[in-house]
Amino acid sequence: MSNYPAPAPHEWVVSSYSGPEGGNCLQWAPEYAAATGVVPVRDSKNPNGPILMLSGGAFAGLVELARAED
């Protein structure tokens, strides 16, 4: 759990690893990550749902996994 408030709605961007069909999109908040070192990730289909708060290293691992799946 982070001591920081959740990112504002305008701070969320769709991940470049999300599918082009728009069905399985992840969003993250890069400005929030830069300011706090914590990378928030959420499901774009459920913006009011849970937010996964990752360390920079964990987020890098997630990106590495996405690249391996290409």
The first five atom37 places (N, CA, C, CB, O) and aatype in JSON, in Angstrom:
{
  "aatype": [12, 15, 2, 18, 14, 0, 14, 0, 14, 8, 6, 17, 19, 19, 15, 15, 18, 15, 7, 14, 6, 7, 7, 2, 4, 10, 5, 17, 0, 14, 6, 18, 0, 0, 0, 16, 7, 19, 19, 14, 19, 1, 3, 15, 11, 2, 14, 2, 7, 14, 9, 10, 12, 10, 15, 7, 7, 0, 13, 0, 7, 10, 19, 6, 10, 0, 1, 0, 6, 3],
  "atom_mask": [
    [1, 1, 1, 1, 1],
    [1, 1, 1, 1, 1],
    [1, 1, 1, 1, 1],
    [1, 1, 1, 1, 1],
    [1, 1, 1, 1, 1],
    [1, 1, 1, 1, 1],
    [1, 1, 1, 1, 1],
    [1, 1, 1, 1, 1],
    [1, 1, 1, 1, 1],
    [1, 1, 1, 1, 1],
    [1, 1, 1, 1, 1],
    [1, 1, 1, 1, 1],
    [1, 1, 1, 1, 1],
    [1, 1, 1, 1, 1],
    [1, 1, 1, 1, 1],
    [1, 1, 1, 1, 1],
    [1, 1, 1, 1, 1],
    [1, 1, 1, 1, 1],
    [1, 1, 1, 0, 1],
    [1, 1, 1, 1, 1],
    [1, 1, 1, 1, 1],
    [1, 1, 1, 0, 1],
    [1, 1, 1, 0, 1],
    [1, 1, 1, 1, 1],
    [1, 1, 1, 1, 1],
    [1, 1, 1, 1, 1],
    [1, 1, 1, 1, 1],
    [1, 1, 1, 1, 1],
    [1, 1, 1, 1, 1],
    [1, 1, 1, 1, 1],
    [1, 1, 1, 1, 1],
    [1, 1, 1, 1, 1],
    [1, 1, 1, 1, 1],
    [1, 1, 1, 1, 1],
    [1, 1, 1, 1, 1],
    [1, 1, 1, 1, 1],
    [1, 1, 1, 0, 1],
    [1, 1, 1, 1, 1],
    [1, 1, 1, 1, 1],
    [1, 1, 1, 1, 1],
    [1, 1, 1, 1, 1],
    [1, 1, 1, 1, 1],
    [1, 1, 1, 1, 1],
    [1, 1, 1, 1, 1],
    [1, 1, 1, 1, 1],
    [1, 1, 1, 1, 1],
    [1, 1, 1, 1, 1],
    [1, 1, 1, 1, 1],
    [1, 1, 1, 0, 1],
    [1, 1, 1, 1, 1],
    [1, 1, 1, 1, 1],
    [1, 1, 1, 1, 1],
    [1, 1, 1, 1, 1],
    [1, 1, 1, 1, 1],
    [1, 1, 1, 1, 1],
    [1, 1, 1, 0, 1],
    [1, 1, 1, 0, 1],
    [1, 1, 1, 1, 1],
    [1, 1, 1, 1, 1],
    [1, 1, 1, 1, 1],
    [1, 1, 1, 0, 1],
    [1, 1, 1, 1, 1],
    [1, 1, 1, 1, 1],
    [1, 1, 1, 1, 1],
    [1, 1, 1, 1, 1],
    [1, 1, 1, 1, 1],
    [1, 1, 1, 1, 1],
    [1, 1, 1, 1, 1],
    [1, 1, 1, 1, 1],
    [1, 1, 1, 1, 1]
  ],
  "atom_positions": [
    [[0.85, -1.17, 0.0], [0.0, 0.0, 0.0], [0.89, 1.23, 0.0], [-0.96, 0.0, 1.22], [1.88, 1.3, 0.73]],
    [[0.53, 2.18, -0.8], [1.3, 3.41, -0.91], [0.75, 4.47, 0.03], [1.29, 3.92, -2.36], [-0.44, 4.49, 0.34]],
    [[1.62, 5.36, 0.47], [1.19, 6.49, 1.28], [0.73, 7.65, 0.42], [2.31, 6.94, 2.19], [0.33, 8.69, 0.94]],
    [[0.78, 7.49, -0.88], [0.39, 8.53, -1.82], [-1.06, 8.35, -2.25], [1.31, 8.53, -3.03], [-1.55, 7.22, -2.3]],
    [[-1.75, 9.45, -2.55], [-3.12, 9.31, -3.08], [-3.1, 8.7, -4.47], [-3.85, 10.68, -3.11], [-2.08, 8.76, -5.16]],
    [[-4.2, 8.12, -4.89], [-4.31, 7.53, -6.22], [-4.16, 8.63, -7.28], [-5.67, 6.79, -6.4], [-4.5, 9.78, -7.02]],
    [[-3.65, 8.27, -8.46], [-3.52, 9.25, -9.53], [-4.86, 9.84, -9.94], [-2.84, 8.63, -10.74], [-5.89, 9.16, -9.86]],
    [[-4.85, 11.09, -10.39], [-6.05, 11.73, -10.9], [-6.45, 11.08, -12.22], [-5.84, 13.27, -11.08], [-5.59, 10.55, -12.93]],
    [[-7.72, 11.11, -12.57], [-8.17, 10.46, -13.82], [-7.42, 10.9, -15.07], [-9.61, 10.72, -14.01], [-7.18, 10.08, -15.95]],
    [[-7.04, 12.17, -15.16], [-6.37, 12.65, -16.37], [-4.92, 12.16, -16.47], [-6.39, 14.17, -16.4], [-4.3, 12.32, -17.52]],
    [[-4.38, 11.58, -15.42], [-2.99, 11.12, -15.43], [-2.82, 9.72, -16.03], [-2.45, 11.14, -14.03], [-1.69, 9.31, -16.3]],
    [[-3.9, 8.99, -16.23], [-3.82, 7.62, -16.73], [-3.63, 7.6, -18.24], [-5.07, 6.83, -16.34], [-4.27, 8.36, -18.97]],
    [[-2.75, 6.73, -18.71], [-2.53, 6.54, -20.15], [-2.59, 5.04, -20.45], [-1.16, 7.15, -20.61], [-2.29, 4.21, -19.6]],
    [[-2.99, 4.71, -21.68], [-3.06, 3.3, -22.09], [-1.65, 2.81, -22.39], [-3.98, 3.13, -23.34], [-0.88, 3.49, -23.06]],
    [[-1.32, 1.65, -21.89], [-0.02, 1.05, -22.13], [0.17, 0.76, -23.61], [0.13, -0.23, -21.32], [-0.77, 0.38, -24.31]],
    [[1.39, 0.95, -24.08], [1.69, 0.64, -25.49], [1.65, -0.86, -25.74], [3.06, 1.2, -25.87], [1.66, -1.28, -26.9]],
    [[1.61, -1.67, -24.7], [1.53, -3.13, -24.86], [0.1, -3.64, -24.85], [2.31, -3.81, -23.76], [-0.13, -4.84, -24.95]],
    [[-0.87, -2.74, -24.74], [-2.27, -3.15, -24.8], [-2.62, -3.51, -26.23], [-3.2, -2.04, -24.26], [-2.05, -2.96, -27.17]],
    [[-3.56, -4.4, -26.4], [-3.95, -4.86, -27.73], [-4.61, -3.79, -28.56], [0.0, 0.0, 0.0], [-5.28, -2.91, -28.01]],
    [[-4.45, -3.83, -29.89], [-5.05, -2.82, -30.76], [-6.57, -2.91, -30.85], [-4.47, -2.94, -32.13], [-7.21, -1.96, -31.27]],
    [[-7.15, -4.04, -30.46], [-8.6, -4.21, -30.52], [-9.3, -3.47, -29.39], [-8.95, -5.68, -30.47], [-10.52, -3.3, -29.44]],
    [[-8.58, -3.04, -28.38], [-9.16, -2.28, -27.29], [-9.83, -3.11, -26.21], [0.0, 0.0, 0.0], [-10.39, -2.54, -25.27]],
    [[-9.79, -4.43, -26.31], [-10.47, -5.26, -25.32], [-9.69, -5.49, -24.05], [0.0, 0.0, 0.0], [-10.28, -5.56, -22.97]],
    [[-8.4, -5.61, -24.15], [-7.56, -5.92, -22.99], [-6.53, -4.81, -22.79], [-6.85, -7.3, -23.17], [-5.37, -4.97, -23.16]],
    [[-6.96, -3.72, -22.23], [-6.07, -2.56, -22.08], [-5.66, -2.35, -20.63], [-6.73, -1.31, -22.62], [-6.49, -2.35, -19.72]],
    [[-4.38, -2.15, -20.45], [-3.86, -1.73, -19.16], [-3.57, -0.25, -19.23], [-2.6, -2.53, -18.77], [-3.15, 0.26, -20.27]],
    [[-3.79, 0.42, -18.13], [-3.44, 1.83, -18.03], [-2.42, 1.98, -16.91], [-4.69, 2.72, -17.77], [-2.42, 1.21, -15.95]],
    [[-1.56, 2.98, -17.05], [-0.62, 3.3, -15.99], [-0.51, 4.82, -15.91], [0.77, 2.65, -16.25], [-0.97, 5.53, -16.81]],
    [[0.08, 5.32, -14.86], [0.18, 6.76, -14.64], [1.65, 7.16, -14.56], [-0.58, 7.18, -13.34], [2.23, 7.16, -13.47]],
    [[2.26, 7.49, -15.7], [3.69, 7.77, -15.72], [4.12, 9.0, -14.91], [4.13, 7.96, -17.13], [5.2, 8.99, -14.32]],
    [[3.3, 10.04, -14.86], [3.65, 11.21, -14.06], [3.69, 10.86, -12.57], [2.65, 12.37, -14.31], [4.58, 11.3, -11.84]],
    [[2.73, 10.06, -12.15], [2.68, 9.61, -10.76], [3.92, 8.77, -10.45], [1.39, 8.79, -10.5], [4.55, 8.93, -9.4]],
    [[4.27, 7.88, -11.39], [5.43, 7.02, -11.19], [6.71, 7.84, -11.08], [5.55, 6.02, -12.34], [7.56, 7.56, -10.24]],
    [[6.85, 8.84, -11.93], [8.04, 9.68, -11.89], [8.15, 10.46, -10.58], [8.04, 10.65, -13.07], [9.25, 10.65, -10.06]],
    [[7.02, 10.89, -10.06], [7.02, 11.69, -8.84], [7.21, 10.86, -7.58], [5.73, 12.46, -8.74], [7.78, 11.34, -6.6]],
    [[6.73, 9.6, -7.6], [6.71, 8.81, -6.37], [7.61, 7.57, -6.38], [5.33, 8.4, -6.08], [7.97, 7.06, -5.33]],
    [[7.96, 7.1, -7.58], [8.7, 5.83, -7.68], [7.8, 4.62, -7.6], [0.0, 0.0, 0.0], [8.28, 3.49, -7.65]],
    [[6.49, 4.84, -7.48], [5.5, 3.77, -7.43], [4.71, 3.81, -8.74], [4.54, 3.92, -6.18], [4.23, 4.87, -9.14]],
    [[4.59, 2.66, -9.41], [3.93, 2.61, -10.71], [2.54, 2.02, -10.55], [4.76, 1.78, -11.72], [2.41, 0.82, -10.32]],
    [[1.48, 2.84, -10.66], [0.12, 2.32, -10.57], [-0.35, 1.76, -11.92], [-0.84, 3.43, -10.09], [-0.11, 2.36, -12.97]],
    [[-1.0, 0.6, -11.87], [-1.51, -0.07, -13.06], [-2.96, -0.44, -12.79], [-0.64, -1.34, -13.43], [-3.29, -0.89, -11.69]],
    [[-3.84, -0.26, -13.8], [-5.24, -0.63, -13.64], [-5.8, -1.15, -14.96], [-6.07, 0.57, -13.13], [-5.19, -0.99, -16.01]],
    [[-6.96, -1.77, -14.9], [-7.68, -2.28, -16.05], [-8.52, -1.15, -16.62], [-8.57, -3.52, -15.67], [-9.33, -0.56, -15.9]],
    [[-8.33, -0.83, -17.9], [-9.07, 0.28, -18.49], [-10.57, 0.03, -18.54], [-8.55, 0.56, -19.88], [-11.36, 0.98, -18.6]],
    [[-10.97, -1.23, -18.53], [-12.4, -1.56, -18.57], [-13.07, -1.36, -17.21], [-12.6, -3.0, -19.03], [-14.29, -1.34, -17.11]],
    [[-12.27, -1.21, -16.17], [-12.78, -1.05, -14.82], [-12.0, 0.07, -14.11], [-12.69, -2.39, -14.03], [-11.27, -0.21, -13.15]],
    [[-12.13, 1.31, -14.56], [-11.32, 2.39, -14.01], [-11.58, 2.69, -12.53], [-11.56, 3.62, -14.79], [-10.75, 3.31, -11.88]],
    [[-12.7, 2.26, -12.01], [-12.98, 2.46, -10.58], [-12.62, 1.23, -9.76], [-14.44, 2.81, -10.38], [-12.86, 1.18, -8.55]],
    [[-12.04, 0.24, -10.42], [-11.65, -0.99, -9.74], [-10.31, -0.85, -9.04], [0.0, 0.0, 0.0], [-9.8, 0.26, -8.85]],
    [[-9.74, -1.97, -8.65], [-8.48, -1.94, -7.91], [-7.32, -1.41, -8.75], [-8.15, -3.33, -7.4], [-7.32, -1.53, -9.98]],
    [[-6.36, -0.84, -8.07], [-5.13, -0.33, -8.68], [-3.98, -1.15, -8.12], [-4.93, 1.21, -8.41], [-3.81, -1.27, -6.91]],
    [[-3.19, -1.72, -9.02], [-2.01, -2.46, -8.63], [-0.86, -1.46, -8.52], [-1.68, -3.62, -9.65], [-0.51, -0.81, -9.51]],
    [[-0.27, -1.34, -7.34], [0.83, -0.4, -7.12], [2.13, -1.19, -7.13], [0.65, 0.39, -5.77], [2.37, -2.01, -6.23]],
    [[2.97, -0.95, -8.13], [4.19, -1.73, -8.31], [5.43, -0.88, -8.06], [4.24, -2.31, -9.72], [5.44, 0.33, -8.29]],
    [[6.47, -1.54, -7.58], [7.78, -0.88, -7.51], [8.3, -0.74, -8.94], [8.79, -1.68, -6.6], [7.79, -1.39, -9.85]],
    [[9.28, 0.1, -9.13], [9.87, 0.25, -10.46], [10.4, -1.06, -11.0], [0.0, 0.0, 0.0], [10.25, -1.35, -12.19]],
    [[11.03, -1.87, -10.14], [11.56, -3.16, -10.56], [10.47, -4.14, -10.95], [0.0, 0.0, 0.0], [10.61, -4.87, -11.92]],
    [[9.39, -4.15, -10.2], [8.27, -5.04, -10.53], [7.61, -4.63, -11.83], [7.23, -5.04, -9.4], [7.22, -5.48, -12.63]],
    [[7.49, -3.32, -12.06], [6.91, -2.84, -13.31], [7.82, -3.21, -14.49], [6.69, -1.31, -13.27], [7.33, -3.6, -15.55]],
    [[9.13, -3.09, -14.31], [10.07, -3.48, -15.36], [9.91, -4.96, -15.69], [11.53, -3.19, -14.93], [9.99, -5.35, -16.86]],
    [[9.68, -5.79, -14.67], [9.45, -7.22, -14.9], [8.16, -7.46, -15.67], [0.0, 0.0, 0.0], [8.11, -8.34, -16.53]],
    [[7.13, -6.69, -15.39], [5.87, -6.81, -16.11], [6.06, -6.44, -17.58], [4.8, -5.92, -15.47], [5.53, -7.11, -18.47]],
    [[6.8, -5.38, -17.83], [7.09, -4.96, -19.22], [7.9, -6.03, -19.93], [7.84, -3.6, -19.24], [7.64, -6.35, -21.08]],
    [[8.89, -6.58, -19.24], [9.71, -7.65, -19.83], [8.84, -8.85, -20.2], [10.82, -8.08, -18.85], [9.02, -9.44, -21.27]],
    [[7.92, -9.21, -19.35], [6.99, -10.31, -19.63], [6.12, -9.99, -20.86], [6.1, -10.59, -18.4], [5.91, -10.86, -21.71]],
    [[5.63, -8.77, -20.95], [4.81, -8.37, -22.1], [5.62, -8.44, -23.39], [4.25, -6.94, -21.91], [5.11, -8.87, -24.42]],
    [[6.86, -8.02, -23.34], [7.72, -8.08, -24.53], [7.96, -9.53, -24.95], [9.07, -7.37, -24.27], [8.0, -9.83, -26.14]],
    [[8.12, -10.4, -24.0], [8.38, -11.82, -24.29], [7.18, -12.48, -24.94], [8.75, -12.57, -23.02], [7.32, -13.44, -25.69]],
    [[5.98, -11.96, -24.66], [4.75, -12.52, -25.21], [4.48, -12.06, -26.64], [3.57, -12.15, -24.32], [3.62, -12.64, -27.31]],
    [[5.18, -11.04, -27.12], [4.96, -10.53, -28.49], [5.33, -11.54, -29.54], [5.75, -9.27, -28.71], [5.21, -11.26, -30.73]]
  ]
}
